[in-house]
Amino acid sequence: MKKIGRFLGRALLLFAVTVLAAAVTLVLSLNMICNGPSEAARELFVTTVLESGQLKFVASLFLSEEEITEIVSRTSMAQMDTDIDTSLISVDHTDREQKEETQGERVANYDENGVEIIEISSRSFYAKLMIVEDPAQVRLATTYPWGEYGKQLSELVTGSGAAGGVNGGLYQSTGNMGGSPLGVVVSQGEIQYNAPEGWKGLYLIGFDEDNILQIIDIEGQTKAGMKELIAERKIRDAVSFQDETSDANNHFTPLVINGVARELNGQGSGANPRTAIGQRADGSVLLLVTDGRGAAGHLGATASDLINIMMEYGAVNAANLDGGSSSCMYYDGEYEMTSVTLYYANSSWRLPMAFVVEGR
């Protein structure tokens, strides 16, 4: 028994020393990034952790509030007028065969659901772009009435009878409970959550009854004001996301408005997993999900990366929907992109809502 006790004691001591050494190495490495000679590394680190849900505090352990504010201001994005010119979008219901005759190679290789999924590889991220031919197929599935726990993306998709979907919108992600949305949520014309007050840089992102993607600045709105706006703009399905640059947050929403890319300082953001949405001139919808945070060695995508992809694939309007561990894509019974914290699992974080794509 004494030998066993000595062995266990030595094993525990070795484990404790290993953990302590790893912790010291991590602290020294982060201190070197934050206070070392590389300004680029410092900017990337700060902007990346400020976009996370659980690690925002890390930057403040090594840098002052003033230093953090200066860094995020150097990598911020220009403000952008988000009044959508609906005349630039013409939802094309032309028969697919007729499209092929008139548009030739420009026609996507849609499957029986009118969906095409494209792989996109970069040095810092891997992504999949889901192109949905008919915007009327894209709607919001929710767990309303809200409870403590949300559902995985696969459950939201299959439970609503859809073929696929992506995550999107502000929600309380602490502890992966996922039952509580934030901001404003509209599903099939019904306002299911309405708490816009107190959110700096809040946007409403979703579709109106004409199937046009809308990106609406709702900062300063009240509950009553949102009811009027949603009725007036005939919003059918929408979520909220935030556009804020401060020492506490580094979030962004508009990417492309009326065919014009948002102006950036540097990369415009840190590198993280992302989920974004866009719409092309023919009405087709672009749903983009990237990996990051070490998945397959990738840091993630920046705002610049999202804008470049959306512009390359013809987005007239586009917005960031969410990011981090929540980012995921599901289609035809399997995860095309899964959470970076569950990278080898066929699952996602729990969510209160998701943009889903109905089958044909």
C-alpha positions as YAML, in Angstrom:
chain: A
units: angstrom
residues:
- id: 1
  name: MET
  ca: [0.00, 0.00, 0.00]
- id: 2
  name: LYS
  ca: [2.88, 2.36, 0.82]
- id: 3
  name: LYS
  ca: [4.36, 1.78, -2.65]
- id: 4
  name: ILE
  ca: [1.00, 2.52, -4.26]
- id: 5
  name: GLY
  ca: [0.65, 5.66, -2.15]
- id: 6
  name: ARG
  ca: [4.14, 6.85, -3.12]
- id: 7
  name: PHE
  ca: [3.42, 6.15, -6.78]
- id: 8
  name: LEU
  ca: [0.14, 8.06, -6.68]
- id: 9
  name: GLY
  ca: [1.80, 10.92, -4.84]
- id: 10
  name: ARG
  ca: [4.56, 11.18, -7.43]
- id: 11
  name: ALA
  ca: [2.04, 10.96, -10.28]
- id: 12
  name: LEU
  ca: [-0.05, 13.76, -8.79]
- id: 13
  name: LEU
  ca: [3.05, 15.87, -8.20]
- id: 14
  name: LEU
  ca: [4.16, 15.34, -11.80]
- id: 15
  name: PHE
  ca: [0.69, 16.26, -13.04]
- id: 16
  name: ALA
  ca: [0.62, 19.41, -10.91]
- id: 17
  name: VAL
  ca: [4.07, 20.48, -12.10]
- id: 18
  name: THR
  ca: [3.06, 19.87, -15.73]
- id: 19
  name: VAL
  ca: [-0.12, 21.92, -15.36]
- id: 20
  name: LEU
  ca: [1.77, 24.73, -13.62]
- id: 21
  name: ALA
  ca: [4.45, 24.75, -16.32]
- id: 22
  name: ALA
  ca: [1.80, 24.89, -19.04]
- id: 23
  name: ALA
  ca: [0.01, 27.74, -17.27]
- id: 24
  name: VAL
  ca: [3.22, 29.72, -16.84]
- id: 25
  name: THR
  ca: [4.14, 29.14, -20.48]
- id: 26
  name: LEU
  ca: [0.69, 30.32, -21.59]
- id: 27
  name: VAL
  ca: [0.87, 33.48, -19.47]
- id: 28
  name: LEU
  ca: [4.37, 34.31, -20.70]
- id: 29
  name: SER
  ca: [3.32, 33.70, -24.32]
- id: 30
  name: LEU
  ca: [0.25, 35.93, -24.02]
- id: 31
  name: ASN
  ca: [2.33, 38.62, -22.33]
- id: 32
  name: MET
  ca: [4.83, 38.46, -25.20]
- id: 33
  name: ILE
  ca: [2.02, 38.82, -27.73]
- id: 34
  name: CYS
  ca: [0.47, 41.77, -25.90]
- id: 35
  name: ASN
  ca: [3.67, 43.57, -24.93]
- id: 36
  name: GLY
  ca: [6.20, 42.26, -27.41]
- id: 37
  name: PRO
  ca: [7.58, 43.92, -30.55]
- id: 38
  name: SER
  ca: [4.94, 42.66, -33.02]
- id: 39
  name: GLU
  ca: [2.13, 45.20, -33.37]
- id: 40
  name: ALA
  ca: [0.32, 42.97, -35.87]
- id: 41
  name: ALA
  ca: [0.26, 40.03, -33.44]
- id: 42
  name: ARG
  ca: [-1.01, 42.27, -30.65]
- id: 43
  name: GLU
  ca: [-3.80, 43.71, -32.81]
- id: 44
  name: LEU
  ca: [-4.89, 40.27, -34.03]
- id: 45
  name: PHE
  ca: [-4.93, 38.84, -30.50]
- id: 46
  name: VAL
  ca: [-6.91, 41.71, -28.96]
- id: 47
  name: THR
  ca: [-9.51, 41.96, -31.72]
- id: 48
  name: THR
  ca: [-9.93, 38.18, -31.79]
- id: 49
  name: VAL
  ca: [-10.55, 37.68, -28.05]
- id: 50
  name: LEU
  ca: [-12.90, 40.68, -27.89]
- id: 51
  name: GLU
  ca: [-15.12, 38.90, -30.43]
- id: 52
  name: SER
  ca: [-15.37, 35.78, -28.26]
- id: 53
  name: GLY
  ca: [-18.19, 35.06, -25.88]
- id: 54
  name: GLN
  ca: [-16.18, 33.82, -22.90]
- id: 55
  name: LEU
  ca: [-12.63, 35.20, -23.25]
- id: 56
  name: LYS
  ca: [-13.15, 38.96, -23.61]
- id: 57
  name: PHE
  ca: [-11.50, 39.53, -20.22]
- id: 58
  name: VAL
  ca: [-8.14, 38.06, -21.29]
- id: 59
  name: ALA
  ca: [-6.98, 41.19, -23.14]
- id: 60
  name: SER
  ca: [-7.54, 43.31, -20.02]
- id: 61
  name: LEU
  ca: [-5.18, 41.06, -18.04]
- id: 62
  name: PHE
  ca: [-2.25, 42.32, -20.08]
- id: 63
  name: LEU
  ca: [-3.32, 45.69, -21.48]
- id: 64
  name: SER
  ca: [-4.99, 48.80, -20.10]
- id: 65
  name: GLU
  ca: [-8.44, 49.96, -21.18]
- id: 66
  name: GLU
  ca: [-6.84, 52.83, -23.10]
- id: 67
  name: GLU
  ca: [-4.46, 50.49, -24.95]
- id: 68
  name: ILE
  ca: [-7.29, 48.14, -25.91]
- id: 69
  name: THR
  ca: [-9.45, 51.03, -27.12]
- id: 70
  name: GLU
  ca: [-6.58, 52.35, -29.24]
- id: 71
  name: ILE
  ca: [-6.00, 48.94, -30.83]
- id: 72
  name: VAL
  ca: [-9.64, 48.34, -31.76]
- id: 73
  name: SER
  ca: [-9.98, 51.86, -33.14]
- id: 74
  name: ARG
  ca: [-7.02, 51.23, -35.46]
- id: 75
  name: THR
  ca: [-8.67, 48.11, -36.85]
- id: 76
  name: SER
  ca: [-12.25, 49.38, -36.88]
- id: 77
  name: MET
  ca: [-14.66, 49.55, -39.80]
- id: 78
  name: ALA
  ca: [-16.16, 52.68, -41.34]
- id: 79
  name: GLN
  ca: [-19.79, 53.45, -40.55]
- id: 80
  name: MET
  ca: [-22.14, 52.53, -43.37]
- id: 81
  name: ASP
  ca: [-25.57, 53.68, -44.52]
- id: 82
  name: THR
  ca: [-27.74, 50.55, -44.62]
- id: 83
  name: ASP
  ca: [-30.73, 51.83, -46.57]
- id: 84
  name: ILE
  ca: [-31.29, 48.91, -48.94]
- id: 85
  name: ASP
  ca: [-32.08, 49.79, -52.56]
- id: 86
  name: THR
  ca: [-34.63, 47.07, -53.29]
- id: 87
  name: SER
  ca: [-34.54, 47.87, -57.02]
- id: 88
  name: LEU
  ca: [-31.13, 46.18, -57.15]
- id: 89
  name: ILE
  ca: [-32.72, 42.82, -56.25]
- id: 90
  name: SER
  ca: [-35.02, 41.05, -58.68]
- id: 91
  name: VAL
  ca: [-36.17, 37.71, -57.34]
- id: 92
  name: ASP
  ca: [-36.02, 35.59, -60.46]
- id: 93
  name: HIS
  ca: [-38.62, 32.82, -60.62]
- id: 94
  name: THR
  ca: [-37.67, 31.88, -64.18]
- id: 95
  name: ASP
  ca: [-37.64, 28.16, -64.89]
- id: 96
  name: ARG
  ca: [-34.15, 26.73, -64.34]
- id: 97
  name: GLU
  ca: [-33.87, 25.31, -67.88]
- id: 98
  name: GLN
  ca: [-34.73, 28.71, -69.32]
- id: 99
  name: LYS
  ca: [-32.09, 30.28, -67.06]
- id: 100
  name: GLU
  ca: [-29.47, 27.89, -68.40]
- id: 101
  name: GLU
  ca: [-30.32, 28.87, -71.96]
- id: 102
  name: THR
  ca: [-30.04, 32.60, -71.22]
- id: 103
  name: GLN
  ca: [-27.25, 32.65, -68.61]
- id: 104
  name: GLY
  ca: [-25.05, 29.73, -69.58]
- id: 105
  name: GLU
  ca: [-22.13, 29.08, -67.22]
- id: 106
  name: ARG
  ca: [-23.34, 31.64, -64.68]
- id: 107
  name: VAL
  ca: [-26.06, 29.25, -63.46]
- id: 108
  name: ALA
  ca: [-25.13, 27.49, -60.23]
- id: 109
  name: ASN
  ca: [-25.11, 23.71, -60.00]
- id: 110
  name: TYR
  ca: [-28.22, 23.47, -57.83]
- id: 111
  name: ASP
  ca: [-29.50, 20.17, -56.46]
- id: 112
  name: GLU
  ca: [-33.14, 19.08, -56.23]
- id: 113
  name: ASN
  ca: [-33.71, 21.56, -53.38]
- id: 114
  name: GLY
  ca: [-32.28, 24.46, -55.33]
- id: 115
  name: VAL
  ca: [-29.15, 24.43, -53.16]
- id: 116
  name: GLU
  ca: [-25.45, 24.37, -54.00]
- id: 117
  name: ILE
  ca: [-22.65, 24.06, -51.44]
- id: 118
  name: ILE
  ca: [-19.19, 25.34, -52.37]
- id: 119
  name: GLU
  ca: [-15.96, 24.67, -50.45]
- id: 120
  name: ILE
  ca: [-13.63, 27.61, -49.92]
- id: 121
  name: SER
  ca: [-10.07, 27.16, -48.65]
- id: 122
  name: SER
  ca: [-7.69, 29.80, -47.38]
- id: 123
  name: ARG
  ca: [-4.44, 29.80, -45.45]
- id: 124
  name: SER
  ca: [-6.21, 30.91, -42.26]
- id: 125
  name: PHE
  ca: [-9.66, 29.32, -42.61]
- id: 126
  name: TYR
  ca: [-11.80, 26.72, -44.34]
- id: 127
  name: ALA
  ca: [-15.38, 27.59, -45.27]
- id: 128
  name: LYS
  ca: [-18.52, 26.36, -46.96]
- id: 129
  name: LEU
  ca: [-20.90, 28.60, -48.86]
- id: 130
  name: MET
  ca: [-24.49, 27.43, -49.23]
- id: 131
  name: ILE
  ca: [-26.21, 29.10, -52.18]
- id: 132
  name: VAL
  ca: [-30.01, 28.95, -52.08]
- id: 133
  name: GLU
  ca: [-31.70, 29.70, -55.40]
- id: 134
  name: ASP
  ca: [-35.06, 30.84, -54.02]
- id: 135
  name: PRO
  ca: [-34.99, 33.25, -51.04]
- id: 136
  name: ALA
  ca: [-38.55, 32.23, -50.13]
- id: 137
  name: GLN
  ca: [-37.06, 28.93, -48.93]
- id: 138
  name: VAL
  ca: [-34.99, 30.70, -46.25]
- id: 139
  name: ARG
  ca: [-36.84, 31.30, -43.00]
- id: 140
  name: LEU
  ca: [-36.20, 31.41, -39.26]
- id: 141
  name: ALA
  ca: [-36.78, 28.36, -37.07]
- id: 142
  name: THR
  ca: [-36.91, 29.01, -33.32]
- id: 143
  name: THR
  ca: [-37.44, 27.23, -30.00]
- id: 144
  name: TYR
  ca: [-40.20, 29.68, -29.06]
- id: 145
  name: PRO
  ca: [-41.72, 29.70, -26.46]
- id: 146
  name: TRP
  ca: [-38.28, 30.21, -24.99]
- id: 147
  name: GLY
  ca: [-36.90, 27.89, -22.33]
- id: 148
  name: GLU
  ca: [-33.65, 27.44, -20.46]
- id: 149
  name: TYR
  ca: [-32.09, 25.25, -23.14]
- id: 150
  name: GLY
  ca: [-31.94, 25.69, -26.88]
- id: 151
  name: LYS
  ca: [-31.58, 23.01, -29.54]
- id: 152
  name: GLN
  ca: [-28.77, 21.84, -31.76]
- id: 153
  name: LEU
  ca: [-28.88, 23.09, -35.34]
- id: 154
  name: SER
  ca: [-29.78, 19.61, -36.60]
- id: 155
  name: GLU
  ca: [-32.83, 19.60, -34.31]
- id: 156
  name: LEU
  ca: [-33.94, 23.06, -35.45]
- id: 157
  name: VAL
  ca: [-33.62, 21.99, -39.09]
- id: 158
  name: THR
  ca: [-35.33, 18.61, -38.86]
- id: 159
  name: GLY
  ca: [-37.90, 19.82, -36.34]
- id: 160
  name: SER
  ca: [-39.08, 22.48, -38.78]
- id: 161
  name: GLY
  ca: [-39.15, 20.08, -41.72]
- id: 162
  name: ALA
  ca: [-36.33, 21.92, -43.49]
- id: 163
  name: ALA
  ca: [-33.43, 20.55, -45.52]
- id: 164
  name: GLY
  ca: [-30.60, 22.60, -44.03]
- id: 165
  name: GLY
  ca: [-29.60, 25.70, -42.16]
- id: 166
  name: VAL
  ca: [-27.02, 27.84, -40.36]
- id: 167
  name: ASN
  ca: [-26.87, 29.52, -36.97]
- id: 168
  name: GLY
  ca: [-27.47, 33.24, -36.67]
- id: 169
  name: GLY
  ca: [-28.34, 36.04, -34.29]
- id: 170
  name: LEU
  ca: [-27.49, 37.25, -30.80]
- id: 171
  name: TYR
  ca: [-28.23, 34.90, -27.93]
- id: 172
  name: GLN
  ca: [-27.00, 34.08, -24.43]
- id: 173
  name: SER
  ca: [-24.30, 31.48, -25.08]
- id: 174
  name: THR
  ca: [-22.91, 31.09, -21.54]
- id: 175
  name: GLY
  ca: [-22.60, 27.46, -20.53]
- id: 176
  name: ASN
  ca: [-23.90, 26.23, -23.90]
- id: 177
  name: MET
  ca: [-27.47, 26.42, -22.62]
- id: 178
  name: GLY
  ca: [-28.62, 28.41, -25.63]
- id: 179
  name: GLY
  ca: [-32.24, 28.98, -24.72]
- id: 180
  name: SER
  ca: [-32.33, 32.77, -24.55]
- id: 181
  name: PRO
  ca: [-32.22, 35.05, -27.62]
- id: 182
  name: LEU
  ca: [-31.14, 38.69, -27.38]
- id: 183
  name: GLY
  ca: [-32.26, 41.80, -29.23]
- id: 184
  name: VAL
  ca: [-35.18, 41.13, -31.56]
- id: 185
  name: VAL
  ca: [-36.44, 37.90, -33.16]
- id: 186
  name: VAL
  ca: [-39.12, 37.67, -35.86]
- id: 187
  name: SER
  ca: [-40.37, 34.36, -37.25]
- id: 188
  name: GLN
  ca: [-43.02, 34.12, -39.99]
- id: 189
  name: GLY
  ca: [-44.06, 37.70, -39.26]
- id: 190
  name: GLU
  ca: [-44.50, 37.13, -35.53]
- id: 191
  name: ILE
  ca: [-42.34, 39.09, -33.09]
- id: 192
  name: GLN
  ca: [-41.18, 36.35, -30.74]
- id: 193
  name: TYR
  ca: [-38.63, 38.40, -28.81]
- id: 194
  name: ASN
  ca: [-38.56, 42.18, -28.51]
- id: 195
  name: ALA
  ca: [-35.88, 43.73, -26.27]
- id: 196
  name: PRO
  ca: [-33.89, 46.23, -28.37]
- id: 197
  name: GLU
  ca: [-33.22, 48.72, -25.58]
- id: 198
  name: GLY
  ca: [-29.69, 49.20, -24.30]
- id: 199
  name: TRP
  ca: [-27.87, 47.61, -27.22]
- id: 200
  name: LYS
  ca: [-25.22, 49.75, -28.88]
- id: 201
  name: GLY
  ca: [-24.99, 49.23, -32.64]
- id: 202
  name: LEU
  ca: [-27.92, 46.82, -32.86]
- id: 203
  name: TYR
  ca: [-29.05, 45.67, -36.32]
- id: 204
  name: LEU
  ca: [-32.00, 43.64, -37.55]
- id: 205
  name: ILE
  ca: [-31.02, 41.16, -40.29]
- id: 206
  name: GLY
  ca: [-33.55, 39.11, -42.22]
- id: 207
  name: PHE
  ca: [-36.12, 38.95, -45.00]
- id: 208
  name: ASP
  ca: [-39.22, 40.97, -45.77]
- id: 209
  name: GLU
  ca: [-42.39, 39.59, -47.35]
- id: 210
  name: ASP
  ca: [-40.92, 40.26, -50.81]
- id: 211
  name: ASN
  ca: [-37.99, 37.97, -49.92]
- id: 212
  name: ILE
  ca: [-35.49, 40.84, -49.94]
- id: 213
  name: LEU
  ca: [-32.65, 40.68, -47.40]
- id: 214
  name: GLN
  ca: [-32.88, 43.67, -45.06]
- id: 215
  name: ILE
  ca: [-30.09, 45.00, -42.83]
- id: 216
  name: ILE
  ca: [-31.65, 47.66, -40.59]
- id: 217
  name: ASP
  ca: [-29.98, 49.85, -37.96]
- id: 218
  name: ILE
  ca: [-32.24, 49.62, -34.89]
- id: 219
  name: GLU
  ca: [-30.00, 51.20, -32.25]
- id: 220
  name: GLY
  ca: [-32.11, 53.27, -29.87]
- id: 221
  name: GLN
  ca: [-35.38, 51.60, -30.82]
- id: 222
  name: THR
  ca: [-38.06, 50.84, -28.25]
- id: 223
  name: LYS
  ca: [-40.37, 47.83, -28.11]
- id: 224
  name: ALA
  ca: [-43.20, 49.93, -29.52]
- id: 225
  name: GLY
  ca: [-40.95, 51.35, -32.21]
- id: 226
  name: MET
  ca: [-39.89, 47.85, -33.27]
- id: 227
  name: LYS
  ca: [-43.51, 46.74, -33.63]
- id: 228
  name: GLU
  ca: [-44.16, 49.68, -35.95]
- id: 229
  name: LEU
  ca: [-40.96, 49.14, -37.94]
- id: 230
  name: ILE
  ca: [-41.55, 45.41, -38.43]
- id: 231
  name: ALA
  ca: [-45.12, 46.03, -39.58]
- id: 232
  name: GLU
  ca: [-44.13, 48.93, -41.85]
- id: 233
  name: ARG
  ca: [-41.19, 47.09, -43.43]
- id: 234
  name: LYS
  ca: [-43.17, 43.83, -43.62]
- id: 235
  name: ILE
  ca: [-40.41, 41.80, -41.98]
- id: 236
  name: ARG
  ca: [-41.18, 38.07, -42.05]
- id: 237
  name: ASP
  ca: [-38.04, 36.45, -40.55]
- id: 238
  name: ALA
  ca: [-35.17, 38.22, -38.80]
- id: 239
  name: VAL
  ca: [-32.59, 38.16, -35.99]
- id: 240
  name: SER
  ca: [-30.35, 40.76, -34.38]
- id: 241
  name: PHE
  ca: [-26.60, 41.26, -34.33]
- id: 242
  name: GLN
  ca: [-24.35, 43.96, -32.94]
- id: 243
  name: ASP
  ca: [-21.92, 46.43, -34.48]
- id: 244
  name: GLU
  ca: [-19.69, 47.76, -31.70]
- id: 245
  name: THR
  ca: [-16.02, 48.69, -31.36]
- id: 246
  name: SER
  ca: [-14.93, 49.28, -27.78]
- id: 247
  name: ASP
  ca: [-12.61, 47.96, -25.07]
- id: 248
  name: ALA
  ca: [-15.30, 45.33, -24.30]
- id: 249
  name: ASN
  ca: [-16.51, 44.25, -27.76]
- id: 250
  name: ASN
  ca: [-15.31, 44.06, -31.33]
- id: 251
  name: HIS
  ca: [-18.42, 43.08, -33.26]
- id: 252
  name: PHE
  ca: [-19.50, 44.04, -36.78]
- id: 253
  name: THR
  ca: [-22.62, 43.54, -38.88]
- id: 254
  name: PRO
  ca: [-22.93, 45.20, -42.35]
- id: 255
  name: LEU
  ca: [-20.47, 43.82, -44.92]
- id: 256
  name: VAL
  ca: [-21.87, 44.88, -48.30]
- id: 257
  name: ILE
  ca: [-24.69, 47.35, -48.94]
- id: 258
  name: ASN
  ca: [-26.12, 48.02, -52.42]
- id: 259
  name: GLY
  ca: [-23.09, 46.38, -54.03]
- id: 260
  name: VAL
  ca: [-20.56, 48.51, -52.11]
- id: 261
  name: ALA
  ca: [-18.11, 46.81, -49.74]
- id: 262
  name: ARG
  ca: [-17.68, 48.28, -46.29]
- id: 263
  name: GLU
  ca: [-14.44, 50.23, -45.82]
- id: 264
  name: LEU
  ca: [-11.96, 48.70, -43.38]
- id: 265
  name: ASN
  ca: [-8.94, 49.74, -41.38]
- id: 266
  name: GLY
  ca: [-6.56, 46.80, -41.76]
- id: 267
  name: GLN
  ca: [-8.46, 43.51, -41.64]
- id: 268
  name: GLY
  ca: [-11.38, 45.20, -39.88]
- id: 269
  name: SER
  ca: [-11.54, 42.58, -37.14]
- id: 270
  name: GLY
  ca: [-9.83, 39.66, -35.50]
- id: 271
  name: ALA
  ca: [-9.81, 36.11, -36.89]
- id: 272
  name: ASN
  ca: [-12.59, 33.79, -35.75]
- id: 273
  name: PRO
  ca: [-15.14, 31.26, -36.97]
- id: 274
  name: ARG
  ca: [-17.92, 33.20, -38.73]
- id: 275
  name: THR
  ca: [-21.47, 32.92, -40.01]
- id: 276
  name: ALA
  ca: [-22.66, 35.45, -42.60]
- id: 277
  name: ILE
  ca: [-25.60, 35.96, -44.97]
- id: 278
  name: GLY
  ca: [-25.87, 37.70, -48.33]
- id: 279
  name: GLN
  ca: [-28.19, 38.12, -51.30]
- id: 280
  name: ARG
  ca: [-27.38, 38.39, -54.99]
- id: 281
  name: ALA
  ca: [-29.13, 40.48, -57.64]
- id: 282
  name: ASP
  ca: [-31.26, 37.51, -58.75]
- id: 283
  name: GLY
  ca: [-32.47, 37.02, -55.17]
- id: 284
  name: SER
  ca: [-30.43, 33.91, -54.42]
- id: 285
  name: VAL
  ca: [-29.16, 33.73, -50.85]
- id: 286
  name: LEU
  ca: [-25.56, 33.17, -49.72]
- id: 287
  name: LEU
  ca: [-25.07, 31.43, -46.36]
- id: 288
  name: LEU
  ca: [-21.40, 31.34, -45.34]
- id: 289
  name: VAL
  ca: [-19.76, 29.50, -42.43]
- id: 290
  name: THR
  ca: [-16.01, 29.43, -41.69]
- id: 291
  name: ASP
  ca: [-13.93, 27.54, -39.15]
- id: 292
  name: GLY
  ca: [-11.16, 28.90, -36.91]
- id: 293
  name: ARG
  ca: [-9.75, 28.94, -33.36]
- id: 294
  name: GLY
  ca: [-7.22, 26.24, -34.14]
- id: 295
  name: ALA
  ca: [-9.54, 23.89, -36.01]
- id: 296
  name: ALA
  ca: [-7.31, 22.16, -38.60]
- id: 297
  name: GLY
  ca: [-4.65, 24.75, -37.72]
- id: 298
  name: HIS
  ca: [-6.82, 27.67, -38.83]
- id: 299
  name: LEU
  ca: [-7.13, 30.95, -36.92]
- id: 300
  name: GLY
  ca: [-10.40, 31.93, -38.60]
- id: 301
  name: ALA
  ca: [-11.79, 34.52, -41.00]
- id: 302
  name: THR
  ca: [-11.60, 38.30, -40.67]
- id: 303
  name: ALA
  ca: [-14.16, 40.88, -41.74]
- id: 304
  name: SER
  ca: [-12.04, 41.42, -44.83]
- id: 305
  name: ASP
  ca: [-12.27, 37.71, -45.67]
- id: 306
  name: LEU
  ca: [-16.06, 37.72, -45.40]
- id: 307
  name: ILE
  ca: [-16.39, 40.82, -47.57]
- id: 308
  name: ASN
  ca: [-14.07, 39.38, -50.23]
- id: 309
  name: ILE
  ca: [-16.07, 36.13, -50.42]
- id: 310
  name: MET
  ca: [-19.41, 37.91, -50.56]
- id: 311
  name: MET
  ca: [-18.20, 40.26, -53.29]
- id: 312
  name: GLU
  ca: [-16.64, 37.40, -55.27]
- id: 313
  name: TYR
  ca: [-19.93, 35.49, -55.27]
- id: 314
  name: GLY
  ca: [-22.00, 38.50, -56.28]
- id: 315
  name: ALA
  ca: [-23.61, 39.70, -53.05]
- id: 316
  name: VAL
  ca: [-25.49, 42.97, -53.41]
- id: 317
  name: ASN
  ca: [-26.13, 43.05, -49.66]
- id: 318
  name: ALA
  ca: [-24.46, 41.03, -46.91]
- id: 319
  name: ALA
  ca: [-24.11, 40.96, -43.14]
- id: 320
  name: ASN
  ca: [-22.29, 39.11, -40.40]
- id: 321
  name: LEU
  ca: [-24.72, 36.97, -38.38]
- id: 322
  name: ASP
  ca: [-22.60, 35.49, -35.58]
- id: 323
  name: GLY
  ca: [-19.36, 33.63, -35.01]
- id: 324
  name: GLY
  ca: [-17.20, 31.67, -32.62]
- id: 325
  name: SER
  ca: [-18.24, 28.30, -31.24]
- id: 326
  name: SER
  ca: [-21.81, 28.79, -32.47]
- id: 327
  name: SER
  ca: [-20.89, 28.81, -36.17]
- id: 328
  name: CYS
  ca: [-22.21, 25.72, -37.94]
- id: 329
  name: MET
  ca: [-23.96, 24.53, -41.10]
- id: 330
  name: TYR
  ca: [-26.24, 21.52, -41.54]
- id: 331
  name: TYR
  ca: [-27.63, 20.06, -44.75]
- id: 332
  name: ASP
  ca: [-29.25, 16.86, -45.96]
- id: 333
  name: GLY
  ca: [-28.83, 14.94, -42.72]
- id: 334
  name: GLU
  ca: [-25.28, 15.90, -41.77]
- id: 335
  name: TYR
  ca: [-23.14, 18.74, -40.50]
- id: 336
  name: GLU
  ca: [-21.25, 20.46, -43.29]
- id: 337
  name: MET
  ca: [-19.55, 22.70, -40.71]
- id: 338
  name: THR
  ca: [-19.63, 21.86, -37.01]
- id: 339
  name: SER
  ca: [-18.74, 23.88, -33.93]
- id: 340
  name: VAL
  ca: [-14.99, 24.40, -33.50]
- id: 341
  name: THR
  ca: [-15.34, 23.30, -29.87]
- id: 342
  name: LEU
  ca: [-17.02, 20.09, -31.04]
- id: 343
  name: TYR
  ca: [-14.88, 19.73, -34.15]
- id: 344
  name: TYR
  ca: [-14.94, 15.96, -34.42]
- id: 345
  name: ALA
  ca: [-18.52, 15.57, -33.21]
- id: 346
  name: ASN
  ca: [-21.62, 15.47, -35.36]
- id: 347
  name: SER
  ca: [-23.26, 18.23, -33.34]
- id: 348
  name: SER
  ca: [-23.46, 21.95, -32.62]
- id: 349
  name: TRP
  ca: [-23.91, 24.27, -29.69]
- id: 350
  name: ARG
  ca: [-27.45, 24.71, -28.44]
- id: 351
  name: LEU
  ca: [-29.22, 27.59, -30.18]
- id: 352
  name: PRO
  ca: [-32.54, 29.42, -29.72]
- id: 353
  name: MET
  ca: [-32.96, 30.02, -33.46]
- id: 354
  name: ALA
  ca: [-31.42, 29.40, -36.88]
- id: 355
  name: PHE
  ca: [-31.96, 30.35, -40.50]
- id: 356
  name: VAL
  ca: [-33.21, 27.18, -42.17]
- id: 357
  name: VAL
  ca: [-33.65, 26.26, -45.82]
- id: 358
  name: GLU
  ca: [-36.85, 24.51, -46.79]
- id: 359
  name: GLY
  ca: [-36.67, 21.66, -49.28]
- id: 360
  name: ARG
  ca: [-38.64, 21.58, -52.50]
...
